[in-house]
């Protein structure tokens, strides 16, 4: 998270501020591996959107980059599929920075 807090704390904060009103949460703008490492088990049923970056680079590295890093589409799809297996209410899939149709096709090939 840009604030430095972990995903569990961020979701808890939103949940408290809205009185549990949010139907499902979305996560974006981090590599699938980075998201998968941060998934808090108590929120798995409430995450409905995941749109990860194609690049493994940190946000600081991406901010300084002069070219968009498209990562490895096959790895992206495989890691996304692993992550998706943990999210029973996942409704919206896609990609964020650096992703394109190759990444979406890799998601489909991986069974997402």
Secondary structure as GFF3:
##gff-version 3
##sequence-region A 1 112
A	DSSP	alpha_helix	7	18	.	.	.	ID=ss1
A	DSSP	beta_strand	25	31	.	.	.	ID=ss2
A	DSSP	alpha_helix	32	38	.	.	.	ID=ss3
A	DSSP	three_ten_helix	41	46	.	.	.	ID=ss4
A	DSSP	beta_strand	47	53	.	.	.	ID=ss5
A	DSSP	alpha_helix	59	64	.	.	.	ID=ss6
A	DSSP	alpha_helix	73	85	.	.	.	ID=ss7
A	DSSP	beta_strand	92	95	.	.	.	ID=ss8
A	DSSP	alpha_helix	101	109	.	.	.	ID=ss9
###
